[in-house]
Amino acid sequence: MTAQSEQQKIRSRLRSYERKLRLEKKKYGDYDDSAGKRYQIAPHYMLLGDNDGALAAFAWFEQEFDDDGGKPDHLLCWSLALHRASNQVGAARKLRQAMLSNLYLVPYLIDAPISRLDIWHGSSDAEPNYVESIPEQYLQLWTDEERNWAAGLYQGPGFQLARDRCIEIRKLLDSTRPGTERHSLLSENDPSAHAARTFFVSVIEIPGVR
């Protein structure tokens, strides 16, 4: 398949996702997206080399699905789009959220895979084998330089602190019975809620930001 025909295939798939979601919203007044089309739109713009289109799609997602924390690979693409737009703080926030949504994701991206952790995973999205289901094209979006940027943050003290706390919480969740304590742990375990409350990455740790 030529590069041009591949681009046409991606564009056709993107338009199909967008059309189906528009029809759902028009017919039901809301979205019935059990297939997860909403997570594919912005990354498909990135596959077409349209970073501005991707950012607009991520903004649409945030507006239309404000209670949806996103999928790990969706968050990873979001981080990359923000990084390419020179929004380094926003990119670091999304990378951190992606890391906490699946603790095996960023190591997989930077070729530093880790063994299965003895923790409560909570859903299939957080399991180690989730990374194997990520479309290879999404991972190929990342250049060596961009992977080095991600590795620098991942190995920095801010991300390490957040990761260690996340592992600590999920170990406790593995053995804590339902009740007030478990509810509190589950609230802190939510990557999006926790990111809004406490952000462990200082601008000093972010390359290019002073």
Stockholm file with secondary structure:
# STOCKHOLM 1.0

chainA/1-210         MTAQSEQQKIRSRLRSYERKLRLEKKKYGDYDDSAGKRYQIAPHYMLLGDNDGALAAFAWFEQEFDDDGGKPDHLLCWSLALHRASNQVGAARKLRQAMLSNLYLVPYLIDAPISRLDIWHGSSDAEPNYVESIPEQYLQLWTDEERNWAAGLYQGPGFQLARDRCIEIRKLLDSTRPGTERHSLLSENDPSAHAARTFFVSVIEIPGVR
#=GR chainA/1-210 SS CCHHHHHHHHHHHHHHHHHHHHHHHHHHSSCCCTTCGGGTHHHHHHHTTCHHHHHHHHHHHHHHTTTCCCCHHHHHHHHHHHHHTTCHHHHHHHHHHHHHHCTTHHHHHTTCCCCCCSSCCCSGGGSGGGGGGSCHHHHHTCCHHHHHHHHHHHTSHHHHHHHHHHHHHHHHHTTCCSSHHHHHHHHHHCHHHHHHHCCCCCGGGSTTCC
#=GC SS_cons         CCHHHHHHHHHHHHHHHHHHHHHHHHHHSSCCCTTCGGGTHHHHHHHTTCHHHHHHHHHHHHHHTTTCCCCHHHHHHHHHHHHHTTCHHHHHHHHHHHHHHCTTHHHHHTTCCCCCCSSCCCSGGGSGGGGGGSCHHHHHTCCHHHHHHHHHHHTSHHHHHHHHHHHHHHHHHTTCCSSHHHHHHHHHHCHHHHHHHCCCCCGGGSTTCC
//
